[in-house]
Each structure stands twice: as C-alpha cells, then as structure tokens.
Amino acid sequence: MEIRFEARTIVVTGAAHGIGRAIAAAFVAEGGHVYACDVNAEGLAETVRLCGASCESILVDVGDRDATQAAAARIAAAGRSVDILVNNAGGVRGQVGRPLGRYQRRRLANHL
C-alpha cells in the first residue's frame, strides 16, 4: 500500500529539531505541504532549509492559546485547511535545547 500526501496540509509542532524535524521532512518527501511550528526560530529556519519550498515555518508557543489561534488564522489566510496535525511539541519550559539535570532525571524517574 502506497500512501502519499499530495494536496494535504500538515502541521507539525516541535519541528525545530529532532523527531519533529524528521516528521516534517518525511511528510514533505511524500508530497505534503508542511507548517513547521516551534518556539525555536533558528531551528525552524534550518528545518525549512532542509525540507524545501513545501515547508513553511510558524514561530509559535503551543502553550499560548492566542498564538495558536493566530497560527491557525495564518494557515486559513493562505487558503489551506489542516488535514493532519502532529502534536510533537513538548518538554519542560525553560529547558529548550538543554539536557535534563541530575535532579530532574531523578524526579522524572520517581514519577514513572
């Protein structure tokens, strides 16, 4: 079975690096138009550079309701509707791009 995403609009949150970037690239490779969303402007620019013309960035904190509504309005203003939403954003506020410290790892382990 071959699945393609031509004429599909995909929003990927947490797309500035890692898994989110890989997800965005995979959808573009299969013909989708991706809106890569993140709080990391530099990482988003790199994602768009790697993915090409079928990828646009939206600098947005998905924890901010007004910002997410503005992002949705931008997509709608471009004449697109979202077909697929990948909620990949996450982490600890203030920890973007930084590894967890010893205390945080221990605390996380105690809650699992």
N, C-alpha and C positions, 0 to 999 in steps of 0.2 A: 504494500500500500504506500503510495506516494502522497505526502501532504505538502502542499505549497500554500504560500500566504500572499500571493499577488492580490492587490487591491484591498488588503487588510491593514488596519491601523492598530499598532501595538504600543502600549505604554509600559515601559519597564522602569520601576523605581529602583533606586540604589544602583544606577547604571554607570557610575563614575569609575568603577574598577571591579576586579574580581569576577564573581559569578554574574552580577548584573550586567557587566560589560560583555561577558561571553553570551549571555542570553540575548542581548540586543544584537550582537553580531550574527548569531545563529538565525534570528528572525529576518534580518536584512538579507542574509545569504539565501534564504528561502523565498525572497520576493516581497517581504513585508516592508511597510513604512513605519519606522520606529521613532517614538518620542522617548528619548533617554532622560530620565529625571533623577536629580540628586541635589545635595547641598554643596557639593564639591565642584566648583566651576572649572578648575584646571583638569580634573579627571574627566568631566563631561566633554571638554574640548578634545581630549585625547580619544575618548570613545567615538565621537563624531568623526574625527580624523581617520580612525581605523575602520569605521563602518561605511563611510562614504555618504553620498548625496541622499540616500534613503533613510538617513538618521538625522534627527534634529534634537537639540538639547533644550531642556527646560530646567532652569535653576529653581528648585522648589524644595521646601521642607515639608514633607508629607504630614508632619505633626501639626502644621499650621493650616487650619480649615480655610481661611481666606486665600492663602497661597495656592492650595489645591484647587479651589474653585476658579481662581484666575488661570491656572494651568489648563483646566478643562475648557474654560472660555476661549483660550488661545487656540486650542485644538479645534473647537467648533468654528471659530472665526476663519480657520484655514479650510473650512468646508469638509472636515473629516468628523467621523464618529468613531469612538473607540470600539474595536472588535475584541481585543484581548488586553487584559490588564494583568501584569506580573508584579505582584507586591513583593519585591525583594529588599526594599529598604529596611534597615534595622540597625541595631547596635545600641550603644549607650551614648546618650547625649554628652558631648564634650570629648568623646573618645574616637572621633572620626580619624582614621589613619594611624591610630596609636594602639599598640598591643595592651592587653589587659595586664594590670599589675598583679603581684603575688596575692595581695589581699582580695582583689576582685575575683581571681581564679578560684581561691579557696571558698569564697562566698557563693560563687556560682555552683561549684561542686556540691556544696552543702544543700543547695536547693533542688538538685536534680534527683 
